[in-house]
């Protein structure tokens, strides 16, 4: 059943991204195109209601920074959130990250009942990291929140669909004075001081269509809400045409150009085994991934000198089973590959107790690097890290 659903999801994604053709694909595309007009009307109506205060926003009395994007997946948001949180933390701010926890599992029923009987369940967000230790794994935290908590190590990360409730908890229980709203552009209930929107240089407006026909969550005109626009995954070429296109929708936002810079290879099952990027050169490798845009990741590995012999792509956020991984490792052994490589985001969804001795499995560690606009970034951080008066948070909640 699970495999059938995955195949169906992958078929729909391939149709949307123009990778599948034929009668079935054409019919589905026209059907989705009609739905996308209804989706657009709903998105713009919702914005109008918030803009004219028919729907209320809540404010936690501290600085809220939203980091989001116009498109579904693939903009490289997690490294930006990590860099922002770490920089503000180093600047003296008490930071927390608020996430929806997409595709995370609820705790087991018995644990939920125990917490409810003890009075712990009501109005509580799940705490992935409390600033001291990691409390949840990727199944119950979600991929991105777990990645952020594991990498940052000293920043509270909270997961809740109701991020107003999570914001209250972060301020009340963790004493935070800056909240980063992860994937927050479309979450309008929580008011924010700063809106950061990420735009992928390789596909800035997806395929040009709104959901469900395309990958746009909102029409490009809504970029006018952004105070900062981050161009991500730049290859260093001239981006003047893209910037000109963005200026049609937002004339005042600061535009900062970044790239995703690989750092090293980390063995999934051996923390002591870390390899420099040069290790990939002339190696025969297999690549397995479950991300929105695997082409970008695979292209990066080729740039680093690897010879990709076999690749296996799953749907975004796919949780790998022992059987799937065993099958791929078997193929790698038959082809006499040197290693298997996946993304850091995928690595948190691999089986914990898998035997990775037959063919070593590594993930590629990535961080963002500023190509243009680093002065704007530094000014932004410096302003946020200036001492601020403390305001009682309870007065500001709706």
Steps between C-alpha positions, in 0.01 A plus 500: 500500500774741598699423185190558284434837663863599448479406131177697463654803670809477281283474186311816598827684569641391164185626324517835678870543418448405133693175533209277397305516174218310335121507523474433873757768579329754270157442656642532850684821408182666367305392808766640733517819296133568570549435871794741510268792415281412795810471717619847391164655587512339844856617569431860404170509689672375814767770470230764457324388816823524702598831343165657594499343849198275443735222609714585803873457546668424832826656616716342771665826610840398363667520160359251250690429177326299232712297257297362213459471127249530217549146376459152645832355617845514350612855580759401761319655793644289783865618461377863500298447819798328662740780404257766623438325833868440564597860415232650724591261781866599472389864507341456841140432406287227659371330187242232439387341174131432443409236244187327384679164501383393156429125477599442861322227696297558812637331815358154576146498640609367840753781540241759398253362753763500775587862424132595492433331837799681646377832361796533261325465166274804499629802309848357458715499189743213450852598603758351266790666682475698823830683452685239704424161350326333208163360608334359185614304198418585139182291495329708768680829428494512120803506272594867506438566872710195591780609265501850650496370857781251431720760329445799730510304830418800724191660339146399605299351214123462542254322273130577480246566227378782726812712498336772707485245781861401432604866511336549839675191631842609368470837671351366823705183554828583325523877547552563128509851359528409129283241328580364155187383322623219276309479172286786622407710196155342474442480876332837547346447845829579675605859440861560402738794491713374210402290198786317327407330174728251326510478121679210331718637218452177305118515508397836649127465432480123472337405172292818495176345628337503841415188695385242416598546133839640592725556798410860589329547835425863419515715187831690456325833563488405869876547518411857594466380860872413517747723679794281398525272197765230505606361164602143578698236311672757281773361274687832501374614157344841441157518667409848374206374291353312796546804723326714239207254497481508880502880503176497301334358811707663776704818447627547854605162643868433562618225263774267626658242269614172652622159398493164674860410571587135572720459807579131546369144488373343822451125547142430609592216732843607624528848652880482492510441124501843336653548156611812309327582173810390305414146603224499236731564207503210252294283737225274363197580710130428539259780591173446687269787591147605584498876444304743285781573250749213485653632175669784687655264755619253238649784293695621803653155547608493135661842544699354788643235267286199590393246238129428561445139400153440641234735639173436679246777555206482737221749573584797721513413873503127425596291804735222385437143604757228571384315188544801272843576636609136486390482136698812411810381686477166317499686167800703618692183589428348158633813331803505734430858613728681741226665706137613514413867548177663614394844622513610862124546492456141383747364752261558790248265334732201466455194724690546826638147529586432138833325438698747290821299483450337158509833315562813710215753495573871536297818496623828353512777759394839353498860623414829333765742378436864409597605148342847497326701767704381797516860623119514506498173694749634755301823548186293545662282767662795677167680532333191640776439752487851646368501860119524504265600781326205661121508453257273682397252230149428635378851413548443130315177438166521325 
